[in-house]
Amino acid sequence: MESGLMNKNTENECKQMIEKYYSFKQEKRKIKIRNELYCIMSGDIQMWIKSILRKWGRYEEEGEILSISFDAFLFCLEQYNIKKTSGLNKFFYDAIRYFLLMKYGKENKVRLPVKELKEILEMDSSPEGIVFDNLLTLIQFRDCLPNDITRVVWDDAAMSLSSENKYKVRSKKDGTKYSTGMDNLVYKRLKEAFINQIKLILNIKNKL
């Protein structure tokens, strides 16, 4: 982890502020101390975001970094556990990394090294984290397909798992079907194979 601007005294001060934040009942008092805490931590958070995105080959304008930093801060604050969390710097850095993965990974805007992806996902064992892990697996599997034609079949297979789209074929925005040039029987068999693979990844059991 890249070292932050925050020294030990400031870190302890922030911990105390977080404890106060969770002890307060009045929303106005919570918002006030939350904003004060963000002002103290903003520099570190923005620095961590830039550092992480740089590793992922992403570069954002300063205004966007500032906007992301507040959303990331709120995410960290929500995930913070007073009784379990020890090192504030490490916790915020790891949580920010996870937040950025959710933000950019779902939009298919970054390509992380597999080792780092696994490391980040292992930080979370919640049902939401497991679902996200599965979605990323689907994205990665799709990206490994040899060409756009097979990706069309994959997308059609994925859409067909919804009851509303069960018998539909993926179409363009103008409503016309994608032309694959593939024999209908071959298309059908490949689609069925993809459906089974997607169900396996998502742990969907076939109905009897």
C-alpha positions as CSV (number, residue, x, y, z in Angstrom):
1,M,0.0,0.0,0.0
2,E,1.2,3.5,-0.9
3,S,1.9,5.5,2.3
4,G,-0.5,8.3,3.0
5,L,-0.2,11.8,4.3
6,M,-1.9,10.8,7.6
7,N,0.3,10.4,10.6
8,K,-0.5,8.3,13.7
9,N,-2.0,11.2,15.6
10,T,-4.3,12.1,12.8
11,E,-5.2,8.5,12.3
12,N,-6.2,8.2,16.0
13,E,-8.2,11.4,15.7
14,C,-10.1,10.1,12.7
15,K,-10.9,6.9,14.6
16,Q,-12.3,8.8,17.5
17,M,-14.4,10.9,15.0
18,I,-15.8,7.7,13.4
19,E,-16.7,6.4,16.8
20,K,-18.6,9.7,17.5
21,Y,-20.2,9.5,14.2
22,Y,-21.7,6.1,15.0
23,S,-22.7,7.1,18.5
24,F,-24.6,10.2,17.5
25,K,-28.4,9.8,17.0
26,Q,-29.2,13.2,15.5
27,E,-28.7,13.3,11.7
28,K,-27.4,16.9,11.8
29,R,-24.6,16.0,14.2
30,K,-23.7,12.9,12.2
31,I,-23.5,14.9,8.9
32,K,-21.4,17.6,10.6
33,I,-18.8,15.2,12.0
34,R,-18.9,13.2,8.7
35,N,-18.0,16.3,6.7
36,E,-15.3,17.3,9.1
37,L,-13.8,13.8,8.9
38,Y,-13.9,13.9,5.1
39,C,-12.0,17.2,5.1
40,I,-9.2,15.6,7.1
41,M,-9.1,12.5,5.0
42,S,-9.8,13.9,1.6
43,G,-6.2,14.4,0.6
44,D,-5.2,10.8,1.4
45,I,-8.3,9.4,-0.3
46,Q,-7.7,11.3,-3.5
47,M,-4.1,10.3,-3.5
48,W,-5.0,6.6,-3.1
49,I,-7.6,6.8,-5.8
50,K,-5.1,8.3,-8.3
51,S,-2.5,5.6,-7.3
52,I,-5.0,2.7,-7.8
53,L,-6.4,4.0,-11.1
54,R,-2.9,4.6,-12.4
55,K,-2.1,0.9,-11.8
56,W,-5.2,0.0,-13.8
57,G,-4.4,2.4,-16.7
58,R,-7.2,4.8,-15.8
59,Y,-6.8,8.6,-15.6
60,E,-9.5,11.0,-14.4
61,E,-9.7,14.8,-14.3
62,E,-9.2,16.4,-10.9
63,G,-12.9,17.3,-10.6
64,E,-13.9,13.7,-11.2
65,I,-11.3,12.4,-8.7
66,L,-12.8,14.8,-6.1
67,S,-16.3,13.5,-6.8
68,I,-15.2,9.9,-6.7
69,S,-13.3,10.5,-3.4
70,F,-16.5,11.6,-1.6
71,D,-18.5,8.6,-2.8
72,A,-15.6,6.3,-1.9
73,F,-15.4,7.9,1.6
74,L,-19.1,7.3,2.2
75,F,-18.6,3.7,1.1
76,C,-15.7,3.2,3.5
77,L,-17.5,4.9,6.4
78,E,-20.5,2.5,5.8
79,Q,-18.2,-0.6,5.8
80,Y,-16.2,0.5,8.8
81,N,-16.5,-1.8,11.8
82,I,-15.5,0.0,15.1
83,K,-14.9,-3.3,16.9
84,K,-13.0,-5.2,14.2
85,T,-11.2,-2.5,12.2
86,S,-7.6,-1.8,13.5
87,G,-5.5,0.1,11.0
88,L,-7.5,3.0,9.6
89,N,-5.1,3.7,6.6
90,K,-5.1,0.1,5.4
91,F,-8.8,-0.4,5.8
92,F,-9.6,2.8,3.8
93,Y,-7.1,1.9,1.1
94,D,-8.5,-1.7,0.7
95,A,-12.1,-0.5,0.8
96,I,-11.4,2.2,-1.8
97,R,-9.8,-0.4,-4.0
98,Y,-12.9,-2.5,-3.7
99,F,-15.2,0.5,-4.3
100,L,-13.3,1.4,-7.5
101,L,-13.5,-2.2,-8.7
102,M,-17.3,-2.1,-8.3
103,K,-17.4,1.2,-10.1
104,Y,-15.2,0.5,-13.0
105,G,-15.3,-3.3,-13.3
106,K,-19.1,-3.3,-13.8
107,E,-18.7,-0.7,-16.5
108,N,-16.1,-2.9,-18.2
109,K,-13.7,0.1,-18.1
110,V,-10.6,-1.5,-16.6
111,R,-8.6,-4.7,-17.0
112,L,-7.0,-5.7,-13.7
113,P,-4.2,-8.3,-13.4
114,V,-5.9,-11.5,-12.3
115,K,-3.8,-11.6,-9.1
116,E,-5.0,-8.2,-8.0
117,L,-8.6,-9.0,-8.9
118,K,-8.5,-12.1,-6.8
119,E,-6.9,-10.2,-3.9
120,I,-9.6,-7.5,-3.9
121,L,-12.5,-10.0,-4.2
122,E,-11.1,-12.1,-1.3
123,M,-11.6,-9.0,1.0
124,D,-15.4,-9.5,0.8
125,S,-17.5,-12.5,1.5
126,S,-21.0,-10.9,1.6
127,P,-23.7,-12.2,-0.8
128,E,-23.3,-9.0,-2.8
129,G,-19.6,-9.6,-3.1
130,I,-20.2,-13.2,-4.3
131,V,-22.7,-12.0,-6.9
132,F,-20.2,-9.4,-8.1
133,D,-17.5,-12.0,-8.3
134,N,-19.8,-14.2,-10.4
135,L,-20.6,-11.2,-12.7
136,L,-16.9,-10.5,-13.2
137,T,-16.3,-14.2,-14.0
138,L,-19.0,-13.9,-16.7
139,I,-17.4,-10.8,-18.1
140,Q,-14.0,-12.5,-18.2
141,F,-15.3,-15.6,-19.8
142,R,-17.1,-13.6,-22.5
143,D,-13.8,-11.7,-23.2
144,C,-12.1,-15.0,-23.8
145,L,-14.4,-16.0,-26.6
146,P,-12.6,-16.0,-30.0
147,N,-14.7,-13.5,-31.9
148,D,-17.7,-11.2,-32.0
149,I,-20.0,-13.9,-33.5
150,T,-19.6,-16.2,-30.5
151,R,-20.1,-13.2,-28.2
152,V,-23.4,-12.5,-29.9
153,V,-24.4,-16.1,-29.1
154,W,-23.1,-15.7,-25.5
155,D,-25.2,-12.5,-25.0
156,D,-28.3,-14.2,-26.4
157,A,-27.7,-17.1,-24.0
158,A,-27.3,-14.8,-21.1
159,M,-30.5,-12.9,-22.0
160,S,-32.5,-16.0,-22.4
161,L,-32.1,-16.9,-18.7
162,S,-34.6,-14.1,-18.0
163,S,-38.2,-15.3,-18.3
164,E,-39.0,-12.2,-20.3
165,N,-36.3,-12.9,-22.8
166,K,-36.5,-16.7,-22.9
167,Y,-37.2,-17.1,-26.6
168,K,-35.7,-13.8,-27.8
169,V,-32.6,-13.4,-29.9
170,R,-30.3,-10.5,-29.3
171,S,-31.1,-7.6,-31.6
172,K,-29.7,-4.2,-32.6
173,K,-31.1,-0.9,-31.4
174,D,-33.1,-0.6,-34.6
175,G,-34.8,-4.0,-33.8
176,T,-33.1,-6.0,-36.5
177,K,-31.4,-9.3,-35.6
178,Y,-27.6,-9.6,-35.6
179,S,-26.3,-11.6,-38.5
180,T,-23.9,-14.3,-37.4
181,G,-23.6,-16.3,-40.6
182,M,-23.8,-19.4,-38.4
183,D,-25.9,-22.4,-39.3
184,N,-29.1,-22.4,-37.1
185,L,-28.4,-25.8,-35.7
186,V,-24.8,-24.9,-34.8
187,Y,-26.1,-21.6,-33.2
188,K,-28.7,-23.4,-31.2
189,R,-26.2,-26.0,-29.9
190,L,-23.6,-23.3,-29.0
191,K,-26.3,-21.3,-27.2
192,E,-27.3,-24.3,-25.2
193,A,-23.7,-24.9,-24.2
194,F,-23.3,-21.3,-23.2
195,I,-26.5,-21.4,-21.1
196,N,-25.2,-24.3,-19.2
197,Q,-21.8,-22.6,-18.6
198,I,-23.6,-19.4,-17.4
199,K,-25.8,-21.4,-15.1
200,L,-22.7,-23.1,-13.7
201,I,-21.0,-19.8,-13.0
202,L,-24.1,-18.3,-11.4
203,N,-24.9,-21.5,-9.5
204,I,-28.3,-21.7,-11.1
205,K,-29.9,-25.2,-10.9
206,N,-32.0,-26.5,-13.7
207,K,-35.7,-26.9,-12.8
208,L,-37.1,-30.4,-12.9
